């Protein structure tokens, strides 16, 4: 693959997803796009770059971007955000007007384990939420992952990653060698194709946003843009959960770390903002 072809393909990926591919990631293109090249009868990534420069290439571009998206997820991943959520939801429920649902967004939701983990937390807390409805939106740029999430069917390996046995028995039904999430939890969730680089305002306001282990793939200007957009969509007393290796420091003053918590950020009070 020539440097020109790499720069062209990497530019497409960044423009469509925000993911930054540095020059040392050529192997990633070779590995993840191999099946696409074989199917399309293309001998090389140079041939792919040439095809994508032509007319009618949009479906193939979308497929390429999806193939290069990292879809890593597990139930109750990293643990601590969900421990914090257990304390947060009753407080948010008490502060909301009667009949107002709690809205939670799982951004870059992959195959749905994060969103369903949130649903399990909400179900366990139901007596403390006063019957308040919980609405969970899962979004991703991979239509394949969204279809899997909506189906709610997981392998034995997937349910063994982070899911306590008692929750598996309580909230899943076995179907052959796989496990399907309970209907009442699926009813809490909605799934939608969405790109974090697009205008978030159409999604509405959220009480809680999970956007974990996503920013690590972006450059600093894109991180700043996404964080500012997230801050604009979360309630004043809500929170944004980021990955343990992610931070808002040096990127935005619209979100500030929650006291004593790692990876938990709150909207800054107007007086606390630098601008």
C-alpha positions as CSV (number, residue, x, y, z in Angstrom):
1,X,0.0,0.0,0.0
2,X,1.4,3.4,-1.0
3,X,1.5,6.3,1.5
4,X,-1.0,8.1,-0.6
5,X,-3.5,5.2,-0.4
6,X,-3.0,5.0,3.4
7,X,-3.5,8.7,3.9
8,X,-6.6,8.6,1.7
9,X,-8.1,5.6,3.6
10,X,-7.1,7.0,7.0
11,X,-8.6,10.4,6.1
12,X,-11.9,8.7,5.2
13,X,-12.0,6.8,8.5
14,X,-11.3,10.0,10.5
15,X,-13.9,12.1,8.7
16,X,-16.6,9.4,9.1
17,X,-15.9,8.1,12.6
18,X,-13.3,10.4,14.3
19,X,-11.0,7.4,14.6
20,X,-7.3,8.3,14.0
21,X,-5.2,5.8,12.2
22,X,-1.5,6.6,12.5
23,X,1.1,5.4,10.0
24,X,2.0,2.4,12.1
25,X,-1.5,1.1,11.8
26,X,-1.2,-0.2,8.3
27,X,-1.3,-3.7,9.6
28,X,-4.8,-3.0,11.0
29,X,-6.1,-2.1,7.6
30,X,-4.6,-5.3,6.1
31,X,-6.1,-7.5,8.9
32,X,-9.5,-6.0,9.2
33,X,-10.2,-5.3,5.5
34,X,-8.9,-8.6,4.1
35,X,-12.4,-10.2,3.9
36,X,-13.8,-7.1,2.2
37,X,-11.0,-7.1,-0.4
38,X,-11.5,-10.8,-1.1
39,X,-15.3,-10.4,-1.5
40,X,-14.9,-7.5,-3.9
41,X,-12.1,-9.2,-5.9
42,X,-9.6,-6.5,-5.1
43,X,-5.9,-7.4,-5.0
44,X,-4.8,-4.7,-2.6
45,X,-5.6,-1.8,-0.4
46,X,-4.4,0.4,-3.2
47,X,-7.2,-1.0,-5.4
48,X,-9.6,-0.3,-2.6
49,X,-8.5,3.3,-2.3
50,X,-8.9,3.7,-6.1
51,X,-12.4,2.2,-5.9
52,X,-13.4,4.5,-3.0
53,X,-12.4,7.6,-5.0
54,X,-15.0,6.8,-7.6
55,X,-18.7,7.4,-7.9
56,X,-21.1,5.3,-6.0
57,X,-18.6,4.3,-3.3
58,X,-20.6,5.4,-0.3
59,X,-21.9,1.9,0.7
60,X,-18.4,0.5,0.5
61,X,-16.9,3.4,2.5
62,X,-19.5,2.8,5.3
63,X,-18.6,-0.9,5.3
64,X,-14.9,-0.1,5.5
65,X,-15.4,2.2,8.5
66,X,-17.5,-0.4,10.3
67,X,-14.9,-3.0,9.7
68,X,-12.3,-0.8,11.3
69,X,-14.4,0.0,14.4
70,X,-13.3,-1.7,17.6
71,X,-16.2,-3.6,19.1
72,X,-15.1,-4.6,22.5
73,X,-17.6,-4.9,25.3
74,X,-18.5,-6.9,28.4
75,X,-21.1,-6.9,31.1
76,X,-20.4,-4.5,34.0
77,X,-17.1,-3.6,32.4
78,X,-14.7,-2.1,34.9
79,X,-17.3,-2.4,37.7
80,X,-16.9,1.0,39.3
81,X,-19.2,3.1,37.0
82,X,-22.0,0.7,37.8
83,X,-21.3,0.9,41.6
84,X,-21.6,4.7,41.2
85,X,-24.7,4.4,39.1
86,X,-26.4,2.4,41.9
87,X,-26.0,5.4,44.2
88,X,-26.8,8.0,41.6
89,X,-30.1,6.7,40.1
90,X,-32.2,7.0,43.3
91,X,-31.0,10.5,43.8
92,X,-31.8,11.5,40.3
93,X,-35.2,9.8,40.5
94,X,-36.1,11.8,43.7
95,X,-35.1,15.0,41.9
96,X,-37.3,14.5,38.8
97,X,-40.9,15.7,38.3
98,X,-43.6,13.0,38.6
99,X,-43.9,11.0,35.4
100,X,-40.6,12.1,34.0
101,X,-38.4,9.2,32.9
102,X,-34.7,8.8,33.6
103,X,-32.9,8.8,30.3
104,X,-29.6,7.0,30.0
105,X,-27.4,7.0,26.9
106,X,-24.9,4.2,26.1
107,X,-22.8,5.8,23.3
108,X,-20.7,3.4,21.1
109,X,-22.7,0.6,22.7
110,X,-21.2,-2.2,20.6
111,X,-23.2,-5.4,21.1
112,X,-25.2,-4.0,24.0
113,X,-23.6,-5.4,27.1
114,X,-23.2,-2.0,28.7
115,X,-26.8,-0.9,28.1
116,X,-28.1,-4.2,29.4
117,X,-25.9,-3.9,32.5
118,X,-27.5,-0.5,33.1
119,X,-30.9,-2.1,32.6
120,X,-30.1,-4.7,35.2
121,X,-29.0,-2.0,37.7
122,X,-32.2,-0.1,37.1
123,X,-34.3,-3.3,37.6
124,X,-32.5,-4.1,40.8
125,X,-33.1,-0.6,42.1
126,X,-36.8,-0.5,41.1
127,X,-38.1,-0.2,44.7
128,X,-35.9,2.8,45.2
129,X,-36.9,4.6,42.0
130,X,-40.5,4.9,43.0
131,X,-41.8,3.2,39.9
132,X,-40.1,5.8,37.6
133,X,-39.6,4.6,34.1
134,X,-36.0,4.2,32.9
135,X,-35.2,4.7,29.2
136,X,-31.9,3.5,27.8
137,X,-30.6,4.5,24.4
138,X,-27.8,2.5,22.8
139,X,-26.1,4.0,19.8
140,X,-23.2,2.9,17.5
141,X,-21.9,3.3,14.0
142,X,-21.9,-0.5,13.4
143,X,-25.2,-1.6,12.2
144,X,-24.1,-5.2,12.7
145,X,-23.4,-4.6,16.4
146,X,-26.7,-2.8,16.8
147,X,-28.6,-5.7,15.3
148,X,-26.9,-8.0,17.8
149,X,-27.7,-5.7,20.7
150,X,-31.3,-5.5,19.7
151,X,-31.5,-9.3,19.5
152,X,-30.3,-9.5,23.1
153,X,-28.8,-13.0,22.5
154,X,-25.3,-13.7,24.0
155,X,-22.9,-16.7,23.9
156,X,-21.8,-18.5,27.0
157,X,-18.4,-16.8,26.7
158,X,-20.0,-13.4,26.6
159,X,-22.2,-13.9,29.7
160,X,-19.2,-15.3,31.6
161,X,-17.4,-12.0,31.1
162,X,-18.3,-9.8,34.1
163,X,-21.9,-11.1,34.7
164,X,-22.5,-12.5,38.2
165,X,-24.2,-15.9,38.1
166,X,-27.2,-14.7,40.1
167,X,-27.9,-12.0,37.6
168,X,-27.5,-14.4,34.7
169,X,-30.1,-16.7,36.2
170,X,-32.4,-13.8,37.1
171,X,-32.3,-11.7,34.0
172,X,-31.6,-14.2,31.1
173,X,-33.3,-17.2,29.6
174,X,-31.2,-20.0,28.1
175,X,-31.8,-20.9,24.5
176,X,-29.6,-23.8,23.5
177,X,-26.0,-22.8,24.1
178,X,-26.9,-19.1,24.2
179,X,-28.6,-16.7,26.7
180,X,-31.3,-14.2,25.9
181,X,-31.9,-11.1,28.0
182,X,-35.3,-10.9,29.7
183,X,-38.1,-9.1,27.8
184,X,-38.7,-6.6,30.6
185,X,-35.0,-5.4,30.2
186,X,-35.2,-5.3,26.5
187,X,-38.3,-3.1,26.9
188,X,-36.1,-0.5,28.6
189,X,-33.8,-0.2,25.7
190,X,-33.8,1.4,22.3
191,X,-31.1,1.1,19.6
192,X,-30.2,3.6,17.0
193,X,-27.4,4.2,14.5
194,X,-25.6,7.3,15.4
195,X,-22.2,8.9,14.8
196,X,-20.7,10.9,17.7
197,X,-19.4,13.4,15.2
198,X,-23.0,14.3,14.2
199,X,-25.3,16.8,16.0
200,X,-26.3,15.3,19.3
201,X,-29.1,17.7,20.0
202,X,-31.6,15.5,18.1
203,X,-31.1,12.8,20.7
204,X,-32.5,15.0,23.5
205,X,-31.3,15.5,27.0
206,X,-30.0,12.7,29.2
207,X,-29.6,12.2,32.9
208,X,-26.6,9.8,32.5
209,X,-24.2,9.3,29.6
210,X,-21.8,6.4,29.2
211,X,-19.1,7.2,26.6
212,X,-16.4,4.9,27.8
213,X,-13.2,3.9,25.9
214,X,-14.2,5.9,22.8
215,X,-12.2,9.0,23.1
216,X,-8.9,7.1,23.1
217,X,-9.4,6.6,19.3
218,X,-9.8,10.4,18.7
219,X,-7.3,13.2,18.3
220,X,-7.4,16.1,20.7
221,X,-9.6,18.5,18.6
222,X,-12.2,15.7,18.1
223,X,-12.1,14.8,21.8
224,X,-12.8,18.5,22.7
225,X,-15.7,18.6,20.2
226,X,-17.3,15.4,21.4
227,X,-16.9,16.3,25.1
228,X,-18.4,19.7,24.6
229,X,-21.4,18.2,22.8
230,X,-21.9,15.6,25.6
231,X,-21.8,18.4,28.2
232,X,-24.6,20.1,26.3
233,X,-26.8,17.1,26.4
234,X,-26.5,16.0,30.0
235,X,-28.7,17.3,32.8
236,X,-27.2,19.8,35.2
237,X,-27.2,17.2,38.0
238,X,-26.4,14.3,35.8
239,X,-23.0,12.6,35.0
240,X,-20.9,11.5,32.1
241,X,-18.9,8.3,32.5
242,X,-15.6,8.0,30.6
243,X,-13.1,5.2,30.5
244,X,-10.6,4.9,33.2
245,X,-7.8,6.0,30.9
246,X,-9.8,9.0,29.6
247,X,-10.0,12.5,30.9
248,X,-11.5,15.9,30.2
249,X,-8.4,17.8,31.5
250,X,-6.9,20.1,28.9
251,X,-9.8,19.4,26.6
252,X,-12.9,21.1,28.0
253,X,-14.0,23.1,31.0
254,X,-17.6,22.2,30.5
255,X,-17.2,18.9,32.4
256,X,-15.4,18.5,35.8
257,X,-14.3,15.4,37.7
258,X,-16.8,14.2,40.3
259,X,-15.2,14.4,43.8
260,X,-13.6,11.2,44.8
261,X,-14.5,9.3,41.7
262,X,-12.5,8.1,38.7
263,X,-14.0,8.3,35.2
264,X,-17.1,10.2,36.5
265,X,-17.6,13.8,35.2
266,X,-20.3,16.3,36.0
267,X,-21.4,19.5,34.1
268,X,-19.5,22.5,35.4
269,X,-21.5,25.2,37.1
270,X,-21.5,28.3,34.9
271,X,-19.4,30.3,37.4
272,X,-16.8,27.6,37.4
273,X,-16.1,27.8,33.7
274,X,-13.1,29.6,32.4
275,X,-15.1,30.8,29.4
